[in-house]
């Protein structure tokens, strides 16, 4: 699957938290965000 870039604005405190958690879990920030997106449930349309 083709990867695309996502750009967003986030508060610096949240960005630092994401960096700390990614270091603790030895995952990239991209991996953490992708895992979170995958857990989101879609409502049937």
N, CA, C and O atoms as a MOPAC input file, in Angstrom:
PM7 MOZYME 1SCF
protein

 N      0.84700 1    -1.18300 1     0.00000 1
 C      0.00000 1     0.00000 1     0.00000 1
 C      0.89100 1     1.24400 1     0.00000 1
 O      1.88700 1     1.31600 1     0.71900 1
 N      0.51700 1     2.18800 1    -0.79900 1
 C      1.29500 1     3.41800 1    -0.92200 1
 C      1.16200 1     4.25300 1     0.34900 1
 O      0.06900 1     4.42300 1     0.88900 1
 N      2.27700 1     4.76000 1     0.80400 1
 C      2.28500 1     5.63700 1     1.98000 1
 C      2.13900 1     7.07800 1     1.53000 1
 O      2.68600 1     7.48100 1     0.50300 1
 N      1.39900 1     7.84300 1     2.30600 1
 C      1.25000 1     9.26600 1     2.03700 1
 C      1.61000 1    10.03500 1     3.30000 1
 O      1.59400 1     9.48900 1     4.40300 1
 N      1.92600 1    11.27800 1     3.12400 1
 C      2.34000 1    12.12700 1     4.23500 1
 C      1.12600 1    12.79900 1     4.86000 1
 O      0.21200 1    13.24100 1     4.16500 1
 N      1.14000 1    12.86500 1     6.18500 1
 C      0.11700 1    13.56800 1     6.94400 1
 C      0.80200 1    14.67700 1     7.71700 1
 O      1.77900 1    14.43700 1     8.42600 1
 N      0.29500 1    15.87400 1     7.58300 1
 C      0.86200 1    17.01500 1     8.29200 1
 C     -0.21900 1    17.57300 1     9.21000 1
 O     -1.35900 1    17.77700 1     8.79200 1
 N      0.15000 1    17.81500 1    10.46100 1
 C     -0.82600 1    18.37600 1    11.38400 1
 C     -0.12900 1    19.25500 1    12.40600 1
 O      1.08000 1    19.16800 1    12.61900 1
 N     -0.92500 1    20.09500 1    13.02400 1
 C     -0.41100 1    20.96200 1    14.07700 1
 C     -0.81400 1    20.35200 1    15.41000 1
 O     -1.94700 1    19.90900 1    15.59300 1
 N      0.13500 1    20.33800 1    16.33500 1
 C     -0.10600 1    19.73300 1    17.63300 1
 C      0.64100 1    20.54400 1    18.68500 1
 O      1.70600 1    21.09800 1    18.41300 1
 N      0.08300 1    20.60900 1    19.87100 1
 C      0.74700 1    21.34900 1    20.95000 1
 C      2.07700 1    20.68100 1    21.27300 1
 O      2.20400 1    19.45900 1    21.19300 1
 N      3.03900 1    21.46700 1    21.62800 1
 C      4.38200 1    20.93700 1    21.87900 1
 C      4.39400 1    19.90700 1    23.00500 1
 O      5.17100 1    18.95300 1    22.96100 1
 N      3.54400 1    20.08800 1    24.00900 1
 C      3.48200 1    19.12500 1    25.11600 1
 C      3.02100 1    17.75300 1    24.62800 1
 O      3.52600 1    16.72300 1    25.07600 1
 N      2.06800 1    17.74900 1    23.71700 1
 C      1.58000 1    16.48700 1    23.17100 1
 C      2.62400 1    15.83400 1    22.28700 1
 O      2.78600 1    14.61400 1    22.30300 1
 N      3.31900 1    16.63200 1    21.53100 1
 C      4.37900 1    16.09100 1    20.68100 1
 C      5.47400 1    15.46300 1    21.53600 1
 O      5.96000 1    14.37700 1    21.22100 1
 N      5.85800 1    16.12500 1    22.59100 1
 C      6.88100 1    15.58100 1    23.48400 1
 C      6.40600 1    14.29300 1    24.15000 1
 O      7.18300 1    13.35300 1    24.32000 1
 N      5.14800 1    14.25200 1    24.52200 1
 C      4.58200 1    13.03400 1    25.10200 1
 C      4.64700 1    11.89000 1    24.09900 1
 O      5.02900 1    10.77200 1    24.44600 1
 N      4.27400 1    12.17200 1    22.86000 1
 C      4.33400 1    11.15300 1    21.81600 1
 C      5.76900 1    10.66500 1    21.61400 1
 O      5.99700 1     9.46800 1    21.43900 1
 N      6.71000 1    11.56000 1    21.63600 1
 C      8.13100 1    11.18200 1    21.49800 1
 C      8.57900 1    10.29600 1    22.65700 1
 O      9.26600 1     9.29700 1    22.44600 1
 N      8.19300 1    10.65700 1    23.87600 1
 C      8.57400 1     9.85600 1    25.05000 1
 C      7.97600 1     8.45200 1    24.96700 1
 O      8.66100 1     7.45800 1    25.21100 1
 N      6.70100 1     8.38500 1    24.62100 1
 C      6.04000 1     7.08300 1    24.55100 1
 C      6.63700 1     6.23600 1    23.43400 1
 O      6.82700 1     5.03100 1    23.60200 1
 N      6.92800 1     6.85000 1    22.31400 1
 C      7.53200 1     6.08400 1    21.21400 1
 C      8.90800 1     5.54700 1    21.61800 1
 O      9.26300 1     4.42800 1    21.24700 1
 N      9.67400 1     6.31900 1    22.36200 1
 C     10.96700 1     5.84300 1    22.86100 1
 C     10.77700 1     4.69200 1    23.84700 1
 O     11.47700 1     3.68200 1    23.77300 1
 N      9.83000 1     4.84700 1    24.76700 1
 C      9.58200 1     3.81000 1    25.77400 1
 C      9.15900 1     2.49600 1    25.13400 1
 O      9.56700 1     1.42300 1    25.57700 1
 N      8.34900 1     2.58200 1    24.10400 1
 C      7.81100 1     1.37900 1    23.45600 1
 C      8.66500 1     0.90300 1    22.29300 1
 O      8.38500 1    -0.12000 1    21.67000 1
 N      9.71900 1     1.67200 1    22.01500 1
 C     10.63400 1     1.35300 1    20.90300 1
 C      9.88000 1     1.21000 1    19.59200 1
 O     10.06900 1     0.25800 1    18.83500 1
 N      9.01400 1     2.19700 1    19.35100 1
 C      8.26300 1     2.27300 1    18.10500 1
 C      8.39900 1     3.68200 1    17.56500 1
 O      8.72400 1     4.61700 1    18.29700 1
 N      8.14700 1     3.81700 1    16.28000 1
 C      8.16100 1     5.16100 1    15.71000 1
 C      6.85100 1     5.86100 1    16.04900 1
 O      5.86000 1     5.21600 1    16.39100 1
 N      6.85900 1     7.16400 1    15.95400 1
 C      5.62400 1     7.91100 1    16.15900 1
 C      4.59300 1     7.50700 1    15.11500 1
 O      3.40100 1     7.42900 1    15.41500 1
 N      5.04200 1     7.25300 1    13.90200 1
 C      4.13700 1     6.80400 1    12.84400 1
 C      3.47000 1     5.48500 1    13.23300 1
 O      2.26400 1     5.32000 1    13.04600 1
 N      4.24200 1     4.55800 1    13.76700 1
 C      3.67200 1     3.27500 1    14.17500 1
 C      2.60400 1     3.46600 1    15.25700 1
 O      1.54600 1     2.83900 1    15.20200 1
 N      2.87700 1     4.31700 1    16.22500 1
 C      1.90100 1     4.56600 1    17.28200 1
 C      0.60900 1     5.16300 1    16.72900 1
 O     -0.48600 1     4.74400 1    17.10300 1
 N      0.74300 1     6.12800 1    15.85300 1
 C     -0.43600 1     6.77900 1    15.28200 1
 C     -1.21400 1     5.80500 1    14.40800 1
 O     -2.44400 1     5.78100 1    14.45900 1
 N     -0.51500 1     4.99900 1    13.60600 1
 C     -1.19800 1     4.01300 1    12.77000 1
 C     -1.95500 1     2.99700 1    13.62600 1
 O     -3.08000 1     2.62500 1    13.29300 1
 N     -1.34900 1     2.54900 1    14.71900 1
 C     -2.02100 1     1.60400 1    15.61800 1
 C     -3.27700 1     2.23000 1    16.21900 1
 O     -4.31100 1     1.57200 1    16.33500 1
 N     -3.18300 1     3.49200 1    16.59800 1
 C     -4.34900 1     4.18500 1    17.15400 1
 C     -5.46000 1     4.28400 1    16.10600 1
 O     -6.62500 1     4.03200 1    16.41400 1
 N     -5.11200 1     4.64600 1    14.88800 1
 C     -6.10000 1     4.74900 1    13.81500 1
 C     -6.75800 1     3.38400 1    13.57100 1
 O     -7.97200 1     3.30500 1    13.38300 1
 N     -5.96800 1     2.32700 1    13.57400 1
 C     -6.49900 1     0.99200 1    13.33600 1
 C     -7.49300 1     0.56600 1    14.41800 1
 O     -8.38100 1    -0.24200 1    14.14500 1
 N     -7.36500 1     1.08300 1    15.62100 1
 C     -8.28500 1     0.73000 1    16.70800 1
 C     -9.59900 1     1.50800 1    16.65100 1
 O    -10.55800 1     1.13800 1    17.32800 1
 N     -9.65800 1     2.56000 1    15.87200 1
 C    -10.88700 1     3.35100 1    15.76300 1
 C    -11.96500 1     2.52600 1    15.06900 1
 O    -11.71200 1     1.86100 1    14.06400 1
 N    -13.14700 1     2.58300 1    15.61600 1
 C    -14.26900 1     1.85700 1    15.02600 1
 C    -15.07300 1     2.78900 1    14.14500 1
 O    -15.37500 1     3.92500 1    14.51200 1
 N    -15.40800 1     2.28200 1    12.98300 1
 C    -16.25800 1     3.05300 1    12.06500 1
 C    -17.71100 1     2.65900 1    12.28100 1
 O    -18.03500 1     1.48300 1    12.44800 1
 N    -18.56700 1     3.64900 1    12.27600 1
 C    -19.99700 1     3.36000 1    12.36400 1
 C    -20.50000 1     2.98200 1    10.99000 1
 O    -20.07200 1     3.56000 1     9.99000 1
 N    -21.40700 1     2.01500 1    10.92600 1
 C    -21.96800 1     1.65600 1     9.61600 1
 C    -22.70400 1     2.83700 1     9.00500 1
 O    -23.36900 1     3.59600 1     9.71000 1
 N    -22.58700 1     2.98700 1     7.72100 1
 C    -23.25300 1     4.10800 1     7.05900 1
 C    -24.62900 1     3.73200 1     6.55500 1
 O    -25.32300 1     4.56500 1     5.97300 1

